[in-house]
Amino acid sequence: MARKSGSNGEETARQLRAAALKLFSRDGYAAVSMRQIAREIGVQAGALYLYTADKQTLLFDLLNRHMEDLLQAWEQTPKPDTTDPSRRLESFVRFHIRFHLPRADKVFISYMELRNLEPDNFARIEKQRRKYEGILQDILADGKASGDFRVADVKVATFAIIAMLTGMNTWYRDGGRLSVDMVEQIYLDMVLSSVGATR
């Protein structure tokens, strides 16, 4: 995203991304205009083009930042010092839940608005998604090869597990019957059971 220099410009760019995220997740990308985004942050519509080329660039920027943050966070997360597939799978599950749960709006548009990206932008985000999915796929493949996991198709299992974990964002709310720790444990047990693993 093109940015105007200076602290005020950086703050306006931050507000622009926050407003776009809010409106895209609430109303859908197609229904939101640049004029609406401008009103949300209290500037003239023309001023937005100091910070972004167009609405498509803004959507790509949001999705790209989310994926970059996700991959960077995984790289920085301490990993278990073991080749045990079950321990590695547990580490991935806990990371995925803890990273995604506080980012419901970002997760929502990352899945629901992917279809609205232009082909080149879609390909770039899809490459990042495949890189992240590859982390889990490698864990499952290693577990299948070692006999620790019973998985009919590693790729299908990868998609199914990520979909199940990410689905928490659609129903979990702070202050409900279950704490994050409790839900995390339930999901971990379900994932391990789904691949025939034991803790």
C-alpha positions as CSV (number, residue, x, y, z in Angstrom):
1,M,0.0,0.0,0.0
2,A,1.4,3.4,-0.9
3,R,1.8,5.6,2.2
4,K,2.1,9.3,2.8
5,S,5.2,10.0,4.8
6,G,5.1,11.2,8.4
7,S,3.4,10.1,11.6
8,N,0.0,11.5,10.6
9,G,0.2,9.7,7.3
10,E,1.1,6.4,9.0
11,E,-1.8,6.9,11.5
12,T,-4.3,7.6,8.7
13,A,-3.0,4.5,6.8
14,R,-3.6,2.4,10.0
15,Q,-7.1,3.9,10.3
16,L,-7.8,3.1,6.7
17,R,-6.9,-0.5,7.1
18,A,-8.9,-0.8,10.3
19,A,-12.0,0.8,8.6
20,A,-11.7,-1.4,5.6
21,L,-11.4,-4.5,7.7
22,K,-14.4,-3.6,9.7
23,L,-16.6,-2.7,6.7
24,F,-15.4,-5.7,4.5
25,S,-16.1,-8.1,7.3
26,R,-19.5,-6.6,8.2
27,D,-20.9,-5.8,4.7
28,G,-18.8,-7.7,2.3
29,Y,-16.1,-6.4,-0.1
30,A,-18.4,-5.9,-3.1
31,A,-20.9,-3.8,-1.1
32,V,-18.4,-1.4,0.3
33,S,-17.3,1.7,-1.6
34,M,-14.2,3.8,-1.1
35,R,-16.5,6.7,-0.2
36,Q,-17.9,4.6,2.7
37,I,-14.4,3.9,4.0
38,A,-13.5,7.5,3.8
39,R,-16.5,8.5,5.8
40,E,-15.6,5.9,8.4
41,I,-12.3,7.6,9.1
42,G,-13.5,11.2,8.5
43,V,-11.6,12.1,5.3
44,Q,-12.6,13.0,1.8
45,A,-12.8,10.1,-0.6
46,G,-10.0,11.5,-2.8
47,A,-7.6,11.5,0.2
48,L,-7.7,7.7,0.4
49,Y,-5.7,7.5,-2.8
50,L,-2.7,9.0,-1.0
51,Y,-2.6,5.7,0.9
52,T,-3.9,3.0,-1.5
53,A,-4.2,2.7,-5.3
54,D,-7.7,1.3,-5.1
55,K,-10.1,-0.9,-3.2
56,Q,-8.6,-4.1,-4.7
57,T,-5.1,-3.1,-3.5
58,L,-6.6,-2.4,-0.1
59,L,-8.2,-5.9,0.1
60,F,-4.9,-7.5,-1.0
61,D,-3.0,-5.5,1.6
62,L,-5.2,-6.8,4.4
63,L,-5.0,-10.4,3.3
64,N,-1.3,-10.2,2.6
65,R,-0.6,-8.7,6.0
66,H,-2.6,-11.4,7.7
67,M,-0.7,-14.1,6.0
68,E,2.7,-12.5,6.6
69,D,1.9,-12.1,10.3
70,L,0.7,-15.7,10.5
71,L,3.9,-17.1,8.8
72,Q,6.2,-14.9,10.9
73,A,4.4,-15.8,14.1
74,W,4.8,-19.5,13.3
75,E,8.5,-19.0,12.6
76,Q,9.0,-17.2,16.0
77,T,7.0,-19.8,18.0
78,P,9.1,-22.2,20.0
79,K,8.8,-25.7,18.6
80,P,9.0,-28.9,20.6
81,D,12.5,-30.4,20.5
82,T,11.4,-33.7,19.2
83,T,10.6,-35.6,16.0
84,D,7.4,-37.1,17.7
85,P,4.6,-36.3,15.2
86,S,2.0,-36.1,18.0
87,R,4.0,-33.5,19.8
88,R,4.5,-31.5,16.7
89,L,0.8,-31.7,15.8
90,E,-0.1,-30.5,19.2
91,S,2.2,-27.6,18.8
92,F,0.6,-26.7,15.5
93,V,-3.0,-27.0,16.8
94,R,-2.3,-24.8,19.8
95,F,-0.5,-22.2,17.7
96,H,-3.3,-22.1,15.1
97,I,-6.0,-21.6,17.7
98,R,-4.1,-19.0,19.7
99,F,-3.2,-17.0,16.6
100,H,-6.6,-17.0,14.9
101,L,-9.0,-16.7,17.7
102,P,-8.3,-13.0,18.5
103,R,-8.4,-12.1,14.8
104,A,-12.0,-13.0,13.9
105,D,-12.5,-10.2,11.3
106,K,-9.2,-10.9,9.6
107,V,-9.8,-14.6,9.4
108,F,-13.3,-14.0,8.1
109,I,-12.3,-11.8,5.1
110,S,-9.2,-14.0,4.5
111,Y,-11.6,-16.9,3.7
112,M,-14.7,-15.1,2.5
113,E,-13.2,-12.4,0.3
114,L,-10.4,-14.5,-1.3
115,R,-12.7,-14.9,-4.3
116,N,-12.7,-11.2,-4.8
117,L,-9.0,-10.9,-5.4
118,E,-7.8,-10.4,-9.0
119,P,-5.9,-13.3,-10.4
120,D,-2.4,-12.1,-9.7
121,N,-3.3,-11.1,-6.2
122,F,-5.1,-14.4,-5.6
123,A,-2.1,-16.3,-6.7
124,R,0.2,-14.5,-4.3
125,I,-2.1,-15.1,-1.3
126,E,-2.7,-18.7,-2.4
127,K,1.0,-19.3,-2.4
128,Q,1.2,-18.0,1.2
129,R,-1.7,-20.2,2.2
130,R,-0.1,-23.3,0.7
131,K,3.1,-22.5,2.6
132,Y,1.2,-22.5,5.9
133,E,-0.8,-25.6,5.0
134,G,2.4,-27.3,4.1
135,I,3.6,-27.1,7.7
136,L,0.7,-29.2,8.8
137,Q,0.9,-31.4,5.7
138,D,4.5,-32.3,6.5
139,I,3.6,-33.2,10.1
140,L,0.8,-35.5,9.0
141,A,3.0,-37.0,6.3
142,D,5.8,-37.8,8.8
143,G,3.2,-39.2,11.2
144,K,1.8,-41.4,8.5
145,A,5.2,-42.6,7.4
146,S,6.2,-43.5,11.0
147,G,3.0,-45.3,11.7
148,D,2.0,-42.9,14.4
149,F,-1.0,-41.5,12.4
150,R,-3.7,-43.3,10.4
151,V,-4.5,-40.9,7.6
152,A,-6.1,-42.0,4.3
153,D,-5.1,-38.8,2.4
154,V,-2.7,-36.3,3.9
155,K,-3.8,-33.3,1.8
156,V,-7.5,-33.9,2.6
157,A,-6.7,-34.3,6.3
158,T,-4.7,-31.1,6.2
159,F,-7.6,-29.1,4.7
160,A,-10.1,-30.7,7.1
161,I,-8.1,-30.0,10.2
162,I,-7.4,-26.4,9.3
163,A,-11.1,-25.8,8.5
164,M,-12.1,-27.3,11.8
165,L,-9.7,-25.2,13.8
166,T,-10.5,-22.0,12.0
167,G,-14.2,-22.7,12.4
168,M,-13.8,-21.8,16.1
169,N,-14.0,-18.2,15.1
170,T,-17.6,-18.6,14.0
171,W,-18.9,-19.5,17.4
172,Y,-16.5,-18.9,20.2
173,R,-17.1,-15.8,22.4
174,D,-15.2,-14.6,25.5
175,G,-17.1,-15.1,28.7
176,G,-19.0,-18.2,27.5
177,R,-19.3,-21.5,29.1
178,L,-15.9,-22.7,28.0
179,S,-12.6,-20.9,28.5
180,V,-10.0,-20.7,25.6
181,D,-7.9,-23.3,27.4
182,M,-10.8,-25.7,27.7
183,V,-11.8,-25.3,24.0
184,E,-8.2,-25.6,22.9
185,Q,-7.9,-28.9,24.8
186,I,-11.2,-30.2,23.3
187,Y,-10.1,-29.3,19.8
188,L,-6.6,-30.8,20.3
189,D,-8.2,-34.1,21.4
190,M,-10.5,-34.1,18.4
191,V,-7.6,-33.5,16.0
192,L,-5.4,-36.2,17.5
193,S,-8.3,-38.6,17.5
194,S,-9.0,-37.8,13.8
195,V,-5.5,-39.0,12.8
196,G,-5.5,-42.0,15.2
197,A,-2.9,-40.4,17.5
198,T,-2.6,-40.7,21.2
199,R,-1.2,-38.1,23.6
